[in-house]
Amino acid sequence: MSGALTRPAVVSHVSDLIGRTPLLELATTETGSRLLLKLEMFNPTGTAKIRMARQMILDAEERGELRPGGRIIESTSGNTGLGLAVVAAERGYTFTAVVDHHACTDKLRAMKALGTELVYVDEDGGGEELATAAREELAEEMARGKDNTIFTEQHNNPSNGVGYFPVAHELHEALDGRIDVLIGAVGTGGALCGTTRELRKLIPEFATVGVEPKGSIAFGGPAHDYYQSGTGTPEGAEIGALVDFDLIDEGVKVGDVEAFATCRAVARTGLLIGGSAGGVVYEALTRLGTLPPGSTMVALINDGGEKYLDTVFDDAWMNARNLLDPAAEREIDELLTKLRRN
Ligand SMILES: Cc1ncc(COP(=O)(O)O)c(C=O)c1O
């Protein structure tokens, strides 16, 4: 897959703009280590997930499960749905997203604008608890036995991982194979495990660190609700088939307070990142100084902060949930300032 970094000057489909996302050096240490952010919000829809959305559709077409005029159904917290909405629109499919009121409203409104039918699993308005398990049950039920209708089932669909293979090639090409640590959020596991699987073929020796919210169950620990959107495995949901523990050298948990404080501190460097990326960057910054001199750590940034202006970046919303922690923000600010000076 050479030439992963180039694209024609003019393209004819939005999905032709997927990939080739930039790398931003966020921090460096006195010992010459650096933290690079793979800015996946530069994909259409502002998130990495459109990579796997396209792959799931192309593979279903190839298997003959999806034919012209077909219908796609998926349970989504928003980002996967946005990707499916774009690719379905381009290829003439109907797309139904099974969602809940926990999802970020901007993602839901954008899907609707792109022509998606939204079906709420919690029609009464629900609470703020995650409804992942109920969403998946309903999506499966809606697709069962219907001709030319597929439930893409992102948690168990191998195409989800394959959709991220190009990320490995982009990184390998951009960094001349010099990657020591890859760190990223783990929800379905598609992004981190898919990238790792392909990258291990290109660079055998690097460590993969998975990050999930505190309260999520893939890496153990007590289960409870959390606000980092689109990531983790909430209690009651099955750990996805793509979460491959053999590919993840270390699994860590970051709380909402630290994750969101990091988003807010990073924003003051000029970059808006989403809540799950806040958790990843928090963990990355904490361990950057402990790496051998001259190391390169790459953090996968699943989406940007624009979708979270009413939540992570809204003081009243944060305060109402006891998530605002100015002292934690200051600490991260100071760490960032120090690491950006080197
Ligand atoms: C904002 C955000 N972060 C992290 C993830 C987790 O990525 P993955 O499902 O590939 O593990 C997702 C997935 O939807 C997401 O939308």
The ligand as a Gaussian input file, in Angstrom:
#p B3LYP/6-31G(d) Opt

LIG

0 1
 C      -15.207000       9.354000      20.025000
 C      -14.823000       7.910000      19.985000
 N      -13.751000       7.514000      20.664000
 C      -13.356000       6.226000      20.682000
 C      -14.056000       5.261000      19.998000
 C      -13.605000       3.842000      20.091000
 O      -13.105000       3.351000      18.883000
 P      -13.230000       1.813000      18.562000
 O      -14.696000       1.485000      18.552000
 O      -12.612000       1.638000      17.227000
 O      -12.523000       1.053000      19.626000
 C      -15.185000       5.627000      19.263000
 C      -15.965000       4.631000      18.557000
 O      -17.094000       4.851000      18.162000
 C      -15.582000       6.990000      19.247000
 O      -16.649000       7.396000      18.558000

